[in-house]
Amino acid sequence: MIAVPSFVGTQFDIFAPKPIQSGVKETIDTIYKPIASIDHSDLEFLIPADSDSYIDLDIKLHVKGKLQKPDGSALDNTDFAAGTNNFHHSLFGQCSIALNGKQITQASEL
C-alpha cells in the first residue's frame, strides 16, 4: 500500500477504497407507452428526467401482439405458426438511445 504524505489531502488518494452505497430506500417500476401511434417504422418513448431520483436504464420491453393471416383475418386451427429464437431480434432492426437529444448508442443494423 502506498502511503500518502500528510501535506496532501485525502481527495488525492486514488488507491483508497471507494465508498459504496449498499442500501436502497425503494424501487418503483414505471410503465412508459410510446409517445405516438404505433406504425410500421418507429417506436419512440419519452422518459422524463427526475433530478431527485436515480433512473436505472435496465430497460425491459414488453411486446404484446397477435398472429394473423396476411389479409388480417384470424388463424384457423389448421394453420401452423410458431415463434423464432431471439424473437425481438427478428422483430426490430435497430435500437437507438438518446439522452437530452444526444444519441449515446451506435446505430447499426445488429
TIRO-2110 file (N, C-alpha, C; in Angstrom, 1 decimal):
// TIRO-2110
0.8, -1.2, 0.0, N, 1, A
0.0, 0.0, 0.0, CA, 1, A
0.9, 1.2, 0.0, C, 1, A
0.5, 2.2, -0.8, N, 2, A
1.3, 3.5, -0.9, CA, 2, A
0.8, 4.4, 0.2, C, 2, A
1.7, 5.0, 0.9, N, 3, A
1.4, 6.0, 2.0, CA, 3, A
1.3, 7.3, 1.3, C, 3, A
0.2, 8.1, 1.7, N, 4, A
0.1, 9.4, 1.2, CA, 4, A
0.7, 10.4, 2.2, C, 4, A
1.5, 11.3, 1.7, N, 5, A
2.1, 12.2, 2.7, CA, 5, A
1.0, 13.1, 3.3, C, 5, A
1.3, 13.5, 4.5, N, 6, A
0.3, 14.3, 5.3, CA, 6, A
0.0, 15.6, 4.7, C, 6, A
0.8, 16.2, 3.9, N, 7, A
0.6, 17.5, 3.3, CA, 7, A
-0.4, 17.4, 2.1, C, 7, A
-0.7, 16.2, 1.6, N, 8, A
-1.6, 16.0, 0.5, CA, 8, A
-2.9, 15.6, 1.1, C, 8, A
-4.0, 16.2, 0.6, N, 9, A
-5.4, 15.9, 1.1, CA, 9, A
-5.8, 14.5, 0.7, C, 9, A
-6.8, 14.0, 1.4, N, 10, A
-7.3, 12.7, 1.2, CA, 10, A
-8.0, 12.5, -0.2, C, 10, A
-8.4, 13.6, -0.8, N, 11, A
-9.1, 13.5, -2.1, CA, 11, A
-8.2, 13.1, -3.2, C, 11, A
-6.9, 13.2, -2.9, N, 12, A
-5.9, 12.8, -3.9, CA, 12, A
-5.4, 11.3, -3.7, C, 12, A
-6.0, 10.6, -2.8, N, 13, A
-5.6, 9.2, -2.5, CA, 13, A
-6.4, 8.4, -3.5, C, 13, A
-5.8, 8.1, -4.6, N, 14, A
-6.6, 7.3, -5.6, CA, 14, A
-6.6, 5.8, -5.4, C, 14, A
-5.8, 5.4, -4.4, N, 15, A
-5.8, 3.9, -4.1, CA, 15, A
-6.7, 3.6, -2.9, C, 15, A
-7.3, 4.6, -2.3, N, 16, A
-8.2, 4.3, -1.2, CA, 16, A
-9.5, 3.6, -1.6, C, 16, A
-10.0, 2.7, -0.8, N, 17, A
-11.3, 2.1, -1.2, CA, 17, A
-12.4, 3.1, -1.4, C, 17, A
-13.2, 3.0, -2.4, N, 18, A
-14.3, 3.9, -2.7, CA, 18, A
-15.5, 3.5, -1.9, C, 18, A
-16.2, 4.5, -1.4, N, 19, A
-17.5, 4.1, -0.6, CA, 19, A
-18.5, 3.6, -1.6, C, 19, A
-19.3, 2.6, -1.1, N, 20, A
-20.3, 2.0, -1.9, CA, 20, A
-21.6, 2.1, -1.2, C, 20, A
-22.7, 2.7, -1.8, N, 21, A
-24.0, 2.7, -1.2, CA, 21, A
-24.6, 1.3, -1.3, C, 21, A
-24.9, 0.8, -0.1, N, 22, A
-25.4, -0.6, -0.1, CA, 22, A
-26.9, -0.7, 0.2, C, 22, A
-27.5, 0.5, 0.5, N, 23, A
-28.9, 0.5, 0.8, CA, 23, A
-29.8, 1.2, -0.2, C, 23, A
-31.0, 0.7, -0.4, N, 24, A
-31.9, 1.4, -1.3, CA, 24, A
-33.2, 1.6, -0.6, C, 24, A
-33.7, 2.8, -0.6, N, 25, A
-35.0, 3.1, 0.1, CA, 25, A
-36.2, 2.4, -0.5, C, 25, A
-36.3, 2.5, -1.8, N, 26, A
-37.4, 1.9, -2.5, CA, 26, A
-37.2, 1.9, -4.0, C, 26, A
-37.9, 1.0, -4.7, N, 27, A
-37.8, 0.9, -6.1, CA, 27, A
-39.2, 1.1, -6.7, C, 27, A
-39.3, 1.7, -7.8, N, 28, A
-40.6, 1.9, -8.5, CA, 28, A
-40.5, 1.4, -9.9, C, 28, A
-41.3, 0.5, -10.3, N, 29, A
-41.4, 0.2, -11.7, CA, 29, A
-42.4, 1.1, -12.4, C, 29, A
-42.0, 1.7, -13.5, N, 30, A
-42.9, 2.6, -14.2, CA, 30, A
-43.1, 2.1, -15.6, C, 30, A
-44.3, 2.2, -16.1, N, 31, A
-44.6, 1.8, -17.5, CA, 31, A
-44.7, 3.0, -18.3, C, 31, A
-43.9, 3.0, -19.4, N, 32, A
-44.0, 4.1, -20.4, CA, 32, A
-44.5, 3.5, -21.7, C, 32, A
-45.5, 4.2, -22.3, N, 33, A
-46.0, 3.8, -23.5, CA, 33, A
-45.4, 4.7, -24.6, C, 33, A
-45.5, 4.2, -25.9, N, 34, A
-44.9, 5.0, -27.0, CA, 34, A
-45.6, 6.4, -27.0, C, 34, A
-44.9, 7.4, -27.4, N, 35, A
-45.4, 8.8, -27.4, CA, 35, A
-46.3, 9.1, -28.7, C, 35, A
-46.2, 8.2, -29.7, N, 36, A
-47.0, 8.4, -30.9, CA, 36, A
-47.7, 7.1, -31.2, C, 36, A
-48.6, 7.1, -32.1, N, 37, A
-49.3, 5.9, -32.5, CA, 37, A
-48.2, 5.0, -33.2, C, 37, A
-48.5, 3.7, -33.0, N, 38, A
-47.5, 2.7, -33.5, CA, 38, A
-47.8, 2.5, -35.0, C, 38, A
-46.8, 2.7, -35.8, N, 39, A
-46.9, 2.4, -37.2, CA, 39, A
-45.8, 1.4, -37.5, C, 39, A
-45.5, 1.2, -38.8, N, 40, A
-44.5, 0.2, -39.1, CA, 40, A
-43.1, 0.7, -39.2, C, 40, A
-42.8, 1.9, -38.7, N, 41, A
-41.5, 2.4, -38.8, CA, 41, A
-40.8, 2.6, -37.5, C, 41, A
-41.3, 3.4, -36.6, N, 42, A
-40.6, 3.7, -35.3, CA, 42, A
-41.5, 3.5, -34.1, C, 42, A
-40.8, 3.1, -33.0, N, 43, A
-41.4, 3.2, -31.7, CA, 43, A
-40.6, 4.2, -30.9, C, 43, A
-41.2, 5.2, -30.3, N, 44, A
-40.4, 6.2, -29.6, CA, 44, A
-41.0, 6.4, -28.2, C, 44, A
-40.2, 6.4, -27.2, N, 45, A
-40.6, 6.5, -25.8, CA, 45, A
-39.9, 7.8, -25.2, C, 45, A
-40.6, 8.4, -24.4, N, 46, A
-40.1, 9.6, -23.7, CA, 46, A
-40.1, 9.3, -22.2, C, 46, A
-38.9, 9.3, -21.6, N, 47, A
-38.7, 9.0, -20.1, CA, 47, A
-38.3, 10.4, -19.6, C, 47, A
-39.1, 11.1, -18.8, N, 48, A
-38.8, 12.4, -18.3, CA, 48, A
-37.7, 12.3, -17.3, C, 48, A
-36.9, 13.4, -17.2, N, 49, A
-35.8, 13.5, -16.3, CA, 49, A
-36.3, 13.7, -14.9, C, 49, A
-35.6, 13.3, -13.9, N, 50, A
-36.0, 13.5, -12.5, CA, 50, A
-34.7, 13.7, -11.7, C, 50, A
-34.5, 14.9, -11.2, N, 51, A
-33.3, 15.2, -10.5, CA, 51, A
-33.2, 14.6, -9.1, C, 51, A
-34.4, 14.2, -8.6, N, 52, A
-34.4, 13.6, -7.2, CA, 52, A
-34.3, 12.1, -7.1, C, 52, A
-34.3, 11.5, -8.3, N, 53, A
-34.3, 10.0, -8.3, CA, 53, A
-33.2, 9.5, -9.3, C, 53, A
-32.7, 8.3, -9.0, N, 54, A
-31.8, 7.6, -9.9, CA, 54, A
-32.6, 6.8, -10.8, C, 54, A
-32.4, 6.9, -12.1, N, 55, A
-33.1, 6.1, -13.1, CA, 55, A
-32.2, 5.0, -13.6, C, 55, A
-32.5, 3.8, -13.3, N, 56, A
-31.7, 2.7, -13.8, CA, 56, A
-32.1, 2.4, -15.2, C, 56, A
-31.2, 2.4, -16.1, N, 57, A
-31.5, 2.2, -17.5, CA, 57, A
-31.5, 0.7, -17.9, C, 57, A
-31.8, -0.2, -16.9, N, 58, A
-32.0, -1.6, -17.2, CA, 58, A
-33.5, -1.7, -17.7, C, 58, A
-33.6, -1.3, -19.0, N, 59, A
-35.0, -1.2, -19.6, CA, 59, A
-35.4, -2.5, -20.1, C, 59, A
-36.7, -2.9, -19.9, N, 60, A
-37.3, -4.1, -20.4, CA, 60, A
-38.4, -3.7, -21.3, C, 60, A
-38.5, -4.3, -22.5, N, 61, A
-39.6, -4.0, -23.4, CA, 61, A
-40.5, -5.2, -23.5, C, 61, A
-41.8, -4.9, -23.2, N, 62, A
-42.8, -5.9, -23.2, CA, 62, A
-43.6, -5.7, -24.5, C, 62, A
-43.7, -6.7, -25.3, N, 63, A
-44.4, -6.7, -26.6, CA, 63, A
-45.5, -7.6, -26.5, C, 63, A
-46.7, -7.1, -26.9, N, 64, A
-47.9, -7.9, -26.9, CA, 64, A
-48.4, -7.8, -28.4, C, 64, A
-48.6, -9.0, -29.0, N, 65, A
-49.1, -9.0, -30.4, CA, 65, A
-50.1, -10.1, -30.6, C, 65, A
-50.5, -10.2, -31.9, N, 66, A
-51.4, -11.2, -32.3, CA, 66, A
-51.0, -11.7, -33.7, C, 66, A
-50.9, -13.0, -33.9, N, 67, A
-50.6, -13.6, -35.2, CA, 67, A
-51.9, -13.6, -36.0, C, 67, A
-51.8, -13.1, -37.3, N, 68, A
-52.9, -13.1, -38.2, CA, 68, A
-52.4, -13.5, -39.5, C, 68, A
-53.4, -13.8, -40.4, N, 69, A
-53.1, -14.1, -41.8, CA, 69, A
-52.7, -12.8, -42.5, C, 69, A
-52.0, -12.9, -43.6, N, 70, A
-51.6, -11.6, -44.3, CA, 70, A
-52.8, -10.7, -44.6, C, 70, A
-54.0, -11.2, -44.8, N, 71, A
-55.1, -10.4, -45.1, CA, 71, A
-55.8, -9.8, -43.8, C, 71, A
-55.2, -10.1, -42.7, N, 72, A
-55.7, -9.6, -41.4, CA, 72, A
-56.8, -10.4, -40.7, C, 72, A
-57.2, -11.6, -41.3, N, 73, A
-58.1, -12.4, -40.7, CA, 73, A
-57.4, -13.3, -39.6, C, 73, A
-58.3, -13.9, -38.8, N, 74, A
-57.7, -14.8, -37.7, CA, 74, A
-57.2, -16.1, -38.3, C, 74, A
-56.3, -16.7, -37.5, N, 75, A
-55.7, -18.0, -37.9, CA, 75, A
-56.8, -19.1, -37.7, C, 75, A
-56.8, -20.1, -38.5, N, 76, A
-57.6, -21.3, -38.3, CA, 76, A
-56.9, -22.3, -37.5, C, 76, A
-57.6, -23.4, -37.1, N, 77, A
-57.0, -24.5, -36.3, CA, 77, A
-56.0, -25.3, -37.2, C, 77, A
-56.2, -25.2, -38.5, N, 78, A
-55.3, -25.9, -39.4, CA, 78, A
-54.1, -25.1, -39.8, C, 78, A
-54.0, -23.9, -39.5, N, 79, A
-52.8, -23.0, -39.8, CA, 79, A
-51.7, -23.3, -38.8, C, 79, A
-50.5, -23.4, -39.2, N, 80, A
-49.4, -23.6, -38.3, CA, 80, A
-48.5, -22.4, -38.3, C, 80, A
-48.3, -21.9, -37.1, N, 81, A
-47.4, -20.7, -36.8, CA, 81, A
-46.6, -21.0, -35.6, C, 81, A
-45.4, -20.4, -35.6, N, 82, A
-44.5, -20.6, -34.5, CA, 82, A
-43.6, -19.4, -34.4, C, 82, A
-43.2, -19.1, -33.2, N, 83, A
-42.2, -18.0, -33.0, CA, 83, A
-40.8, -18.5, -33.3, C, 83, A
-39.8, -17.6, -33.3, N, 84, A
-38.4, -18.0, -33.6, CA, 84, A
-37.6, -17.7, -32.3, C, 84, A
-36.4, -18.3, -32.3, N, 85, A
-35.5, -17.9, -31.3, CA, 85, A
-35.1, -16.5, -31.4, C, 85, A
-34.8, -15.8, -30.3, N, 86, A
-34.5, -14.4, -30.3, CA, 86, A
-35.5, -13.6, -31.1, C, 86, A
-36.8, -13.7, -30.7, N, 87, A
-37.9, -13.1, -31.4, CA, 87, A
-37.7, -11.6, -31.6, C, 87, A
-37.3, -10.9, -30.5, N, 88, A
-37.1, -9.5, -30.6, CA, 88, A
-36.0, -9.1, -31.6, C, 88, A
-35.0, -9.9, -31.7, N, 89, A
-34.0, -9.6, -32.8, CA, 89, A
-34.6, -9.7, -34.2, C, 89, A
-35.6, -10.5, -34.3, N, 90, A
-36.2, -10.7, -35.6, CA, 90, A
-37.3, -9.6, -35.8, C, 90, A
-37.8, -9.1, -34.7, N, 91, A
-38.9, -8.1, -34.8, CA, 91, A
-38.4, -6.7, -35.1, C, 91, A
-37.2, -6.3, -34.5, N, 92, A
-36.7, -5.0, -34.6, CA, 92, A
-35.4, -5.0, -35.3, C, 92, A
-35.2, -4.0, -36.2, N, 93, A
-33.9, -4.0, -37.0, CA, 93, A
-32.9, -3.1, -36.4, C, 93, A
-33.3, -2.1, -35.5, N, 94, A
-32.3, -1.2, -35.0, CA, 94, A
-32.9, -0.6, -33.7, C, 94, A
-32.0, -0.3, -32.7, N, 95, A
-32.4, 0.3, -31.5, CA, 95, A
-31.4, 1.5, -31.2, C, 95, A
-31.9, 2.7, -31.0, N, 96, A
-31.1, 3.8, -30.7, CA, 96, A
-31.5, 4.4, -29.4, C, 96, A
-30.6, 4.9, -28.6, N, 97, A
-30.9, 5.5, -27.3, CA, 97, A
-30.3, 6.9, -27.3, C, 97, A
-31.1, 7.9, -26.9, N, 98, A
-30.6, 9.3, -26.9, CA, 98, A
-30.9, 9.8, -25.5, C, 98, A
-30.0, 10.6, -24.9, N, 99, A
-30.2, 11.3, -23.7, CA, 99, A
-30.1, 12.8, -24.0, C, 99, A
-31.1, 13.6, -23.6, N, 100, A
-31.1, 15.0, -23.8, CA, 100, A
-30.8, 15.3, -25.3, C, 100, A
-31.4, 14.5, -26.2, N, 101, A
-31.3, 14.8, -27.6, CA, 101, A
-29.9, 14.3, -28.2, C, 101, A
-29.0, 13.8, -27.4, N, 102, A
-27.8, 13.3, -27.9, CA, 102, A
-27.8, 11.8, -27.9, C, 102, A
-27.5, 11.2, -29.1, N, 103, A
-27.5, 9.8, -29.3, CA, 103, A
-26.3, 9.2, -28.6, C, 103, A
-26.6, 8.2, -27.7, N, 104, A
-25.5, 7.6, -26.9, CA, 104, A
-25.2, 6.1, -27.4, C, 104, A
-25.9, 5.6, -28.3, N, 105, A
-25.7, 4.3, -28.8, CA, 105, A
-25.3, 4.4, -30.3, C, 105, A
-24.5, 3.4, -30.8, N, 106, A
-24.2, 3.4, -32.2, CA, 106, A
-25.4, 2.8, -33.0, C, 106, A
-25.8, 3.5, -34.0, N, 107, A
-26.9, 3.0, -34.8, CA, 107, A
-26.3, 2.0, -35.8, C, 107, A
-26.7, 0.7, -35.7, N, 108, A
-26.2, -0.3, -36.6, CA, 108, A
-27.4, -1.3, -36.8, C, 108, A
-27.2, -2.0, -37.9, N, 109, A
-28.3, -3.0, -38.2, CA, 109, A
-28.1, -4.3, -37.5, C, 109, A
-27.7, -4.3, -36.2, N, 110, A
-27.4, -5.5, -35.5, CA, 110, A
-28.6, -5.7, -34.5, C, 110, A
END
